[in-house]
Amino acid sequence: MLHNMPDLDLKAIENKLVAARTKLILDKPFLGALVLRLPLQAANPAWCPTTGTDARKFYYNPEYVQELRTDEAQFVLAHEALHCALSHFARRQHRVKHRWDLACDYAINPILLEDGLKPPPGMIMMKEYVGMSAEEIYPLLDDNDMTETMDQHLYDKETDPSEGSRDKSENPLDNRDKQEEPPPPKESEPDSSNAPEQGEASKGSGQQQEFDEQSAGGEPPPPPLSQQEADDLSVQWQQRLAGAAQQAQQAGKLSGVMKRLVEELLQPRLPWRTLLAHYMTAVARDDYSYTRPSSRRGDPAIFPTLKSHQINAVVALDVSGSVTDKELQACLSEINAIKGQVRAAVTLLACDSEVVEGFPRRFEPWEEATLPQDMPGGGSTDFRPVFEWTQQQDQQPDILVYFTDAQGFFPKVQPNFPVIWLVKGRSQVPWGTRVQLN
């Protein structure tokens, strides 16, 4: 595939990327966990002058990587991973690809710079776009802005140049079809059988044609994602983002800029039910036990046996009045749907300024968690009694889920077990993982 580059030490170049990735995992575990999801793939320079991604792999031009310092390699790795984690491959809709690609780079690069990464040559950034999403940046870009992006966004089709460099339709549902549909063959042409292939070439903005002319038989670029593939990968990447954030936060290495990014991303795009299931599933585990069996069994051999770990979860409900009874019941129904799947025993607490009468209530994995017919509460909000009660128990929970509007008094010290806040409204939490209810 890369036989045209005999002077390059391809193994040393790959090792540079591996070293950069390892340093990210150690120093910035949130970004490192995302980068680890993209296998490294040396690419053909005919279609990959720098780096690129198709949301499945990290493609790189060995000549380009050879010239990078290790800290610059960290930047390009994190850059591609954030394209994926932000689901840029699924958000373009009717927009012109080149402008969208520029908007995505303008959105990502300031985040990486603020997180302390060192940019490579060719990195683009505009101060006026700092803190803005790609959707917010896109309409501010000039129609004819031909600035080059730092990398190749291989997950998407190019805009047909015959359609110009602007959106052709006021109806976003019509526009993409107009850009991508190949022209019908003309009967007057002597060889009309080639027309669909020419249409496909224009659909890729000449990318495949350029590859055919320059590649000398090398590997072709990956095909763009179908809509179904993009949708499926978007959910996968957002779940990966949630898991990476949780791990980094527990390690105390989730920076402020990345924490804000994660909170903003997880609010509208991934249903909180999916996130809660992801967190609880991550805590659950099956493992093999090699405990010596009873001697009365007669067989001296020790065979591995599958031991299931039962989750002990505490679910706290804010009954101060800011959360309605209907919302409490909806939350509890989701807990019930998840707890049976992951073998979770649930201790249910209801609290306003103190744990209210009739609680805690304990439910085994096979039991349905329920609320009393008349729920007490209605006072001010104080989260401390729940954590004080938890600290007094013989065994700490594997996870604590708190359903609240997050307006109240928090404990000053973060506990050493995972805490998930299911938050109604916009209030923030001082620690733990915040999941926006939507």
C-alpha positions as CSV (number, residue, x, y, z in Angstrom):
1,M,0.0,0.0,0.0
2,L,2.8,2.4,0.9
3,H,5.5,0.9,-1.2
4,N,6.1,4.3,-2.9
5,M,7.8,5.7,0.2
6,P,10.9,3.6,0.6
7,D,12.8,6.2,2.6
8,L,10.2,6.3,5.5
9,D,10.6,4.2,8.6
10,L,6.9,3.3,8.9
11,K,7.3,1.5,12.2
12,A,9.0,4.5,13.8
13,I,6.2,6.8,12.5
14,E,3.5,4.5,13.9
15,N,5.4,4.3,17.2
16,K,5.4,8.2,17.4
17,L,1.6,8.1,17.2
18,V,1.4,5.3,19.8
19,A,3.6,7.3,22.1
20,A,1.5,10.4,21.7
21,R,-1.6,8.4,22.3
22,T,-0.2,6.8,25.5
23,K,0.8,10.3,26.8
24,L,-2.8,11.5,26.2
25,I,-4.2,8.5,28.1
26,L,-1.9,9.3,31.1
27,D,-2.1,13.1,31.1
28,K,-5.6,13.7,29.6
29,P,-7.5,10.4,30.1
30,F,-10.8,11.8,28.7
31,L,-9.2,12.6,25.3
32,G,-7.0,9.5,25.5
33,A,-10.0,7.2,26.0
34,L,-11.6,8.7,22.9
35,V,-8.4,8.4,20.8
36,L,-8.1,4.8,21.8
37,R,-11.4,4.1,20.0
38,L,-9.8,5.0,16.6
39,P,-7.3,2.3,15.3
40,L,-4.3,3.8,13.5
41,Q,-4.2,3.3,9.8
42,A,-1.5,4.5,7.4
43,A,-3.2,6.0,4.4
44,N,-2.4,6.7,0.8
45,P,-1.0,10.3,0.3
46,A,-3.1,10.5,-2.9
47,W,-6.2,11.1,-0.8
48,C,-4.8,11.8,2.7
49,P,-2.2,14.7,2.7
50,T,-2.3,15.0,6.5
51,T,-4.7,13.0,8.7
52,G,-8.4,12.1,8.6
53,T,-11.1,10.0,10.0
54,D,-14.2,8.2,8.8
55,A,-15.5,7.9,12.5
56,R,-14.1,4.4,12.6
57,K,-10.3,4.8,12.1
58,F,-7.6,7.4,12.4
59,Y,-5.9,7.7,8.9
60,Y,-2.6,9.4,8.6
61,N,0.0,10.3,5.9
62,P,3.3,8.9,7.2
63,E,5.3,11.7,5.6
64,Y,3.1,14.3,7.4
65,V,3.4,12.5,10.8
66,Q,7.1,12.1,10.4
67,E,7.5,15.9,10.5
68,L,5.3,16.4,13.6
69,R,6.7,16.6,17.2
70,T,5.1,14.3,19.7
71,D,3.0,17.0,21.3
72,E,1.7,18.1,17.9
73,A,0.8,14.4,17.2
74,Q,-1.2,14.5,20.4
75,F,-3.2,17.4,19.0
76,V,-4.0,15.8,15.6
77,L,-5.1,12.5,17.4
78,A,-7.4,14.4,19.8
79,H,-8.7,16.6,16.9
80,E,-9.9,13.5,15.0
81,A,-11.4,11.9,18.1
82,L,-13.3,15.1,18.9
83,H,-14.8,15.1,15.4
84,C,-16.2,11.7,16.2
85,A,-17.2,12.4,19.8
86,L,-19.1,15.6,18.7
87,S,-20.8,13.5,16.0
88,H,-19.8,16.0,13.3
89,F,-20.3,13.2,10.8
90,A,-24.0,13.1,11.6
91,R,-24.8,16.8,12.0
92,R,-24.2,18.4,8.6
93,Q,-27.7,17.9,7.2
94,H,-28.3,20.3,4.3
95,R,-25.1,22.4,4.7
96,V,-22.3,22.7,2.1
97,K,-19.6,20.2,3.1
98,H,-16.5,22.5,2.8
99,R,-18.1,25.3,4.9
100,W,-19.3,22.7,7.4
101,D,-15.9,21.1,7.6
102,L,-14.4,24.6,8.3
103,A,-17.0,25.3,11.0
104,C,-16.2,22.0,12.7
105,D,-12.5,22.7,12.8
106,Y,-13.1,26.3,14.1
107,A,-15.2,24.7,16.8
108,I,-12.8,22.0,17.9
109,N,-9.4,23.7,17.8
110,P,-10.0,26.4,20.5
111,I,-11.2,23.6,22.8
112,L,-7.9,21.7,22.4
113,L,-5.8,24.8,22.8
114,E,-7.6,25.7,26.0
115,D,-7.0,22.2,27.2
116,G,-3.2,22.8,26.8
117,L,-2.4,20.9,23.6
118,K,0.2,22.2,21.1
119,P,-1.1,22.7,17.6
120,P,0.7,21.6,14.4
121,P,1.4,23.8,11.5
122,G,-1.8,24.5,9.4
123,M,-4.1,24.6,12.4
124,I,-6.9,27.1,11.8
125,M,-8.6,29.2,14.5
126,M,-10.6,32.5,14.7
127,K,-10.9,34.2,18.1
128,E,-14.4,35.3,17.4
129,Y,-15.6,31.7,17.1
130,V,-14.2,30.6,20.5
131,G,-16.9,28.8,22.5
132,M,-19.3,28.4,19.6
133,S,-20.7,25.2,18.1
134,A,-20.2,24.3,14.4
135,E,-23.9,25.1,13.8
136,E,-23.4,28.6,15.2
137,I,-20.1,29.2,13.2
138,Y,-21.4,27.9,9.9
139,P,-23.6,30.9,8.9
140,L,-20.9,33.3,9.8
141,L,-18.5,31.9,7.2
142,D,-18.1,33.4,3.8
143,D,-19.6,31.4,0.9
144,N,-16.3,31.6,-1.0
145,D,-14.0,30.9,2.0
146,M,-11.5,28.4,0.5
147,T,-9.4,28.0,3.7
148,E,-8.1,24.5,4.0
149,T,-9.0,22.3,6.9
150,M,-6.2,20.7,8.8
151,D,-7.5,17.2,8.1
152,Q,-9.7,15.1,5.9
153,H,-13.3,14.5,6.9
154,L,-13.7,11.1,5.2
155,Y,-17.1,10.2,6.7
156,D,-19.0,12.5,4.4
157,K,-19.5,13.1,0.6
158,E,-18.1,16.2,-1.0
159,T,-20.5,18.9,-2.2
160,D,-20.9,18.8,-6.0
161,P,-18.9,21.7,-7.3
162,S,-21.4,22.2,-10.2
163,E,-23.9,23.3,-7.5
164,G,-21.7,26.2,-6.4
165,S,-20.5,26.9,-2.9
166,R,-23.7,27.9,-1.3
167,D,-26.9,26.3,-0.2
168,K,-29.2,26.0,-3.2
169,S,-32.5,25.4,-1.5
170,E,-34.4,27.2,1.2
171,N,-35.8,23.8,2.1
172,P,-33.1,21.8,4.0
173,L,-34.8,18.6,3.1
174,D,-34.4,19.2,-0.6
175,N,-30.9,20.6,-0.7
176,R,-28.8,17.5,0.0
177,D,-30.6,15.4,-2.7
178,K,-29.9,18.2,-5.2
179,Q,-26.2,18.3,-4.4
180,E,-25.7,14.6,-4.5
181,E,-27.9,13.3,-7.3
182,P,-25.9,12.4,-10.4
183,P,-27.1,13.9,-13.7
184,P,-29.1,11.6,-15.9
185,P,-27.4,10.2,-19.0
186,K,-28.1,11.8,-22.3
187,E,-29.2,9.5,-25.1
188,S,-27.3,11.5,-27.7
189,E,-24.0,10.7,-26.0
190,P,-22.1,7.9,-27.8
191,D,-21.3,6.0,-24.5
192,S,-24.0,6.8,-22.0
193,S,-23.1,3.7,-19.9
194,N,-20.4,5.7,-18.3
195,A,-22.7,8.5,-17.2
196,P,-23.5,7.1,-13.7
197,E,-19.8,6.6,-13.0
198,Q,-19.2,10.2,-14.0
199,G,-22.0,11.2,-11.7
200,E,-20.5,9.3,-8.9
201,A,-17.1,11.0,-9.5
202,S,-18.8,14.5,-9.3
203,K,-20.6,13.3,-6.2
204,G,-17.2,12.9,-4.5
205,S,-16.0,16.3,-5.8
206,G,-13.4,14.4,-7.9
207,Q,-11.9,12.7,-4.9
208,Q,-12.2,9.2,-6.4
209,Q,-11.1,10.5,-9.9
210,E,-8.1,12.2,-8.3
211,F,-7.3,9.0,-6.4
212,D,-7.4,7.0,-9.6
213,E,-4.9,9.4,-11.3
214,Q,-2.5,9.6,-8.4
215,S,-2.7,6.4,-6.4
216,A,-0.7,4.1,-8.6
217,G,-2.7,1.1,-7.3
218,G,-2.7,2.0,-3.6
219,E,-5.6,1.6,-1.1
220,P,-8.7,3.7,-1.9
221,P,-10.2,6.1,0.6
222,P,-12.9,4.6,2.9
223,P,-16.5,5.1,1.5
224,P,-18.6,7.8,3.1
225,L,-21.1,6.7,5.8
226,S,-24.6,5.9,5.0
227,Q,-27.3,7.7,7.0
228,Q,-28.0,4.6,9.1
229,E,-24.3,4.1,9.7
230,A,-23.9,7.7,10.8
231,D,-26.9,7.4,13.2
232,D,-25.6,4.2,14.8
233,L,-22.1,5.6,15.2
234,S,-23.4,8.8,16.6
235,V,-25.1,6.9,19.5
236,Q,-21.9,4.8,20.0
237,W,-19.7,7.8,20.2
238,Q,-21.9,9.7,22.6
239,Q,-21.9,6.7,24.9
240,R,-18.1,6.5,24.6
241,L,-17.9,10.2,25.4
242,A,-20.1,9.7,28.5
243,G,-18.0,6.7,29.7
244,A,-14.7,8.5,29.1
245,A,-15.9,11.6,31.0
246,Q,-17.0,9.4,34.0
247,Q,-13.6,7.6,34.1
248,A,-11.6,10.9,33.8
249,Q,-13.7,12.6,36.5
250,Q,-13.2,9.7,38.9
251,A,-9.5,10.0,38.3
252,G,-9.6,13.7,39.0
253,K,-8.3,14.5,35.5
254,L,-11.3,16.0,33.7
255,S,-10.4,19.6,32.9
256,G,-12.9,22.4,33.2
257,V,-13.1,22.9,29.4
258,M,-13.8,19.3,28.8
259,K,-16.4,19.1,31.6
260,R,-18.3,22.0,30.1
261,L,-18.1,20.4,26.7
262,V,-19.4,17.0,28.0
263,E,-22.3,18.6,29.9
264,E,-23.4,20.6,26.9
265,L,-23.2,17.6,24.6
266,L,-25.1,15.2,26.8
267,Q,-28.0,17.5,27.5
268,P,-30.0,17.4,24.3
269,R,-28.6,14.6,22.2
270,L,-28.6,11.4,24.2
271,P,-31.7,10.5,26.2
272,W,-31.0,10.4,30.0
273,R,-32.5,7.0,30.2
274,T,-29.8,5.7,27.8
275,L,-27.1,7.4,29.8
276,L,-28.3,6.0,33.1
277,A,-28.4,2.5,31.6
278,H,-24.9,3.0,30.4
279,Y,-23.5,4.1,33.8
280,M,-25.3,1.3,35.7
281,T,-24.2,-1.3,33.1
282,A,-20.6,-0.1,33.5
283,V,-20.8,-0.8,37.2
284,A,-22.2,-4.3,36.8
285,R,-19.8,-7.0,36.0
286,D,-19.5,-10.8,35.6
287,D,-16.3,-12.4,36.6
288,Y,-14.8,-15.8,37.0
289,S,-14.0,-17.2,40.5
290,Y,-11.3,-19.7,41.2
291,T,-12.3,-20.3,44.8
292,R,-11.4,-23.8,46.0
293,P,-14.6,-25.9,46.2
294,S,-15.6,-27.9,49.1
295,S,-13.5,-31.1,49.7
296,R,-16.7,-33.1,50.0
297,R,-17.2,-32.7,46.3
298,G,-14.5,-35.4,45.7
299,D,-12.9,-33.8,42.6
300,P,-9.6,-32.0,43.6
301,A,-9.6,-30.0,40.3
302,I,-10.4,-26.3,40.5
303,F,-12.6,-25.1,37.6
304,P,-13.5,-21.5,37.0
305,T,-17.1,-20.6,37.8
306,L,-19.0,-17.5,36.5
307,K,-19.8,-15.3,39.5
308,S,-22.3,-12.4,39.0
309,H,-21.7,-9.2,40.9
310,Q,-24.9,-7.7,42.2
311,I,-25.0,-4.0,42.2
312,N,-26.0,-2.2,45.4
313,A,-27.5,1.1,44.2
314,V,-28.9,4.0,46.2
315,V,-31.6,6.0,44.5
316,A,-32.4,9.4,46.1
317,L,-35.4,11.4,45.2
318,D,-35.7,15.1,45.8
319,V,-39.2,15.6,47.3
320,S,-38.8,19.2,48.3
321,G,-41.6,20.2,45.8
322,S,-39.5,21.2,42.9
323,V,-40.0,17.8,41.3
324,T,-43.6,16.6,40.7
325,D,-44.9,13.2,41.7
326,K,-45.4,12.3,38.0
327,E,-41.7,13.0,37.4
328,L,-40.7,10.9,40.4
329,Q,-42.8,8.0,39.1
330,A,-41.3,8.3,35.6
331,C,-37.8,8.3,37.1
332,L,-38.6,5.2,39.2
333,S,-40.1,3.3,36.3
334,E,-36.8,3.8,34.4
335,I,-34.8,2.6,37.4
336,N,-37.0,-0.5,37.5
337,A,-36.5,-1.2,33.8
338,I,-32.7,-1.0,34.3
339,K,-32.3,-2.7,37.7
340,G,-33.5,-6.1,36.5
341,Q,-31.2,-6.1,33.5
342,V,-28.0,-5.5,35.6
343,R,-29.1,-7.3,38.8
344,A,-29.2,-4.2,40.9
345,A,-30.6,-4.1,44.5
346,V,-32.0,-0.6,45.1
347,T,-32.2,1.3,48.3
348,L,-34.7,4.1,47.8
349,L,-34.4,7.3,49.8
350,A,-36.7,10.4,49.7
351,C,-35.3,13.6,51.0
352,D,-36.2,17.3,51.3
353,S,-34.2,18.9,54.1
354,E,-34.0,15.4,55.7
355,V,-34.7,11.8,54.9
356,V,-38.5,11.7,55.1
357,E,-40.5,9.2,57.1
358,G,-41.0,5.8,55.6
359,F,-37.6,5.7,54.0
360,P,-35.2,4.0,53.2
361,R,-37.0,1.3,51.3
362,R,-35.0,-1.7,50.1
363,F,-35.8,-3.6,46.9
364,E,-34.0,-6.7,45.6
365,P,-33.3,-7.1,41.8
366,W,-36.4,-9.2,41.3
367,E,-38.7,-6.7,43.1
368,E,-40.3,-3.7,41.7
369,A,-39.4,-0.5,43.4
370,T,-42.5,1.5,44.5
371,L,-43.3,4.7,46.2
372,P,-45.9,5.1,49.0
373,Q,-49.3,6.2,48.0
374,D,-49.0,9.5,49.9
375,M,-45.5,10.9,49.4
376,P,-44.3,13.1,52.3
377,G,-41.9,16.0,51.8
378,G,-42.3,19.6,50.5
379,G,-39.6,21.3,52.6
380,S,-36.4,23.0,51.6
381,T,-33.7,21.0,49.7
382,D,-30.6,19.6,51.4
383,F,-28.6,16.8,49.8
384,R,-26.4,16.2,52.8
385,P,-28.7,13.9,54.8
386,V,-28.7,11.3,52.0
387,F,-24.9,11.2,51.9
388,E,-24.6,11.2,55.7
389,W,-27.0,8.2,55.8
390,T,-25.0,6.4,53.1
391,Q,-21.7,6.9,55.0
392,Q,-23.1,5.3,58.1
393,Q,-23.9,2.0,56.4
394,D,-21.7,-1.0,56.7
395,Q,-21.2,-1.2,52.9
396,Q,-20.9,1.7,50.5
397,P,-23.1,1.6,47.4
398,D,-21.7,0.8,44.0
399,I,-23.5,3.9,42.6
400,L,-25.8,6.6,43.9
401,V,-28.4,8.2,41.6
402,Y,-29.9,11.5,42.8
403,F,-33.0,12.8,41.0
404,T,-33.3,16.6,41.7
405,D,-33.3,20.1,40.3
406,A,-29.9,20.6,41.9
407,Q,-30.9,23.6,44.0
408,G,-29.9,23.0,47.6
409,F,-27.0,22.3,50.0
410,F,-24.3,19.9,48.8
411,P,-21.8,18.0,50.9
412,K,-18.4,19.7,50.9
413,V,-16.5,16.5,50.4
414,Q,-17.1,14.2,47.3
415,P,-17.7,10.6,48.3
416,N,-15.5,7.8,47.0
417,F,-18.3,6.1,45.0
418,P,-19.8,7.2,41.7
419,V,-22.6,9.7,41.9
420,I,-25.0,10.4,39.0
421,W,-27.2,13.5,39.3
422,L,-30.3,13.4,37.1
423,V,-31.0,17.1,36.9
424,K,-34.2,18.8,36.0
425,G,-33.4,22.4,35.0
426,R,-30.2,24.3,34.4
427,S,-28.5,24.2,37.9
428,Q,-25.0,22.8,38.1
429,V,-23.5,20.3,40.6
430,P,-20.1,20.7,42.3
431,W,-19.0,17.1,41.7
432,G,-20.2,13.8,40.3
433,T,-21.6,13.2,36.8
434,R,-24.5,15.5,35.8
435,V,-27.1,14.2,33.4
436,Q,-29.6,16.6,32.0
437,L,-33.2,15.4,32.0
438,N,-34.8,16.2,28.7
